[in-house]
Amino acid sequence: MDWTSHHMEVIPASGTLKMLEIATKMEKEGKKIYHFEVGQPDFSTPQNIIDTAIKALNEGKTRYASSRGVPELLDAIEYMYAQRGIKIDGNKNVIVTPGAKMALFNGFLSTIDAGDDVLLLNPAWPTYKTLIRHSGALPVDVTTNPGYELNEEALKDRMGKEVAGIVINSPNNPTGGVLTKDHLKFIYDLACDHNFLIFSDEIYESLVYDGFKQTSMLEVDPDLKRSICVSGFSKSYAMTGWRLGYAIAAPSTIKNMVRVQQNTTSCATTFVQYAGVEAIRGDQSSIDKMRNAYQDRRDLIQKLFCEIIRVECLNPMGAFYVFPDFSEYELSSATLAELLLKKTGVVTAPGHIFGEAYDNHLRFSYAASTQDIMDGIEVMAKFLQTLK
Ligand SMILES: Cc1ncc(COP(=O)(O)O)c(C=O)c1O
């Protein structure tokens, strides 16, 4: 008997599972594998955050917390945005969730109806599509110009009365590109004219380089009339396994999201929330160190792609990914990714999983050591020569 529900149809088989199986087998055989596919920091969580979690455990912070979040963390999030000149009310505008992924899912469930269209600025992290489908809505791809630059015409062309929302993600996974304030304003004005909601995933907001100032949707829509902003601790604080994220929205939306959370996960893990307070209010020097290391690696990997691999690779302003264009090899991204893995041990994420239009690209995460970046690019360059 097969107990698979019809609902499982919304969850596609992983686009990278086969590759990871091959990589694991090769690693077991003692082959060197260069992991450029992982979307998580290679740094450990800063010690002050770990110590605070242990202290919270010893103090008995082990029971259910309020579904909205512990007051100390809600205050800390309010304080963090105030430091950037953004005014929110921690008690009304915030919900703390087990990861940003859950904040997004909860946001879709609370606001979108079955059959609605939700626009997805492409290239896009594949999870958005699955989460939108889980809530019964239909994801609609809208392509951007290279580097995630908004294509205003492409977006305007998608307008229609069934559009209930748009998902934007700046800095972007997989390109590392950012949306400018003008582009955010354009999206906001369009949302006002056509009455839809903006889901702004800002999880990479503190990983921006060269002194770039990232604009939050909260600065364009300060009254949160039609925005849900999502962020979390996974990337900025190297806390992927802790599962801590949050959403910021209008009080009525947050109330609905709290209802969803009460009936699903109950709350984010209580002692982890206290660690989150330390992440925000504690010493920030290790965060700055990680950001500086990513910036150096970004400069390195981008230069190596342009000078050694000789493919088009933009120098992105944020996140920890580059998304070079391999069209000259005339292979699908899945084929090229598999070849690279088998022949060189380099694991990447094939471009097609981020949108149909990106089958010429591969995503490389530079949350990897400098040595691996240099060695991995070198072996790739040698192999790619043989394909020419
Ligand atoms: C764009 C984007 N949003 C959200 C997430 C998930 O974040 P979290 O670990 O807080 O669930 C990821 C993780 O890869 C991501 O790339």
The ligand as a MOL file (V3000), in Angstrom:
LIG
                    3D

  0  0  0     0  0            999 V3000
M  V30 BEGIN CTAB
M  V30 COUNTS 16 16 0 0 0
M  V30 BEGIN ATOM
M  V30 1 C 16.7820 33.0830 0.4850 0
M  V30 2 C 16.6580 32.2210 1.6930 0
M  V30 3 N 15.6440 32.4440 2.5550 0
M  V30 4 C 15.4950 31.6780 3.6440 0
M  V30 5 C 16.3600 30.6520 3.9250 0
M  V30 6 C 16.1110 29.7830 5.1340 0
M  V30 7 O 16.5190 30.3640 6.3020 0
M  V30 8 P 16.2960 29.6510 7.7090 0
M  V30 9 O 17.4850 28.8060 7.9630 0
M  V30 10 O 16.2010 30.7910 8.6810 0
M  V30 11 O 15.0400 28.8710 7.6300 0
M  V30 12 C 17.4190 30.3710 3.0540 0
M  V30 13 C 18.3220 29.2390 3.3060 0
M  V30 14 O 19.0830 28.7930 2.4790 0
M  V30 15 C 17.5810 31.1990 1.9160 0
M  V30 16 O 18.5880 31.0100 1.0540 0
M  V30 END ATOM
M  V30 BEGIN BOND
M  V30 1 1 1 2
M  V30 2 1 2 3
M  V30 3 2 2 15
M  V30 4 2 3 4
M  V30 5 1 4 5
M  V30 6 1 5 6
M  V30 7 2 5 12
M  V30 8 1 6 7
M  V30 9 1 7 8
M  V30 10 2 8 9
M  V30 11 1 8 10
M  V30 12 1 8 11
M  V30 13 1 12 13
M  V30 14 1 12 15
M  V30 15 2 13 14
M  V30 16 1 15 16
M  V30 END BOND
M  V30 END CTAB
M  END
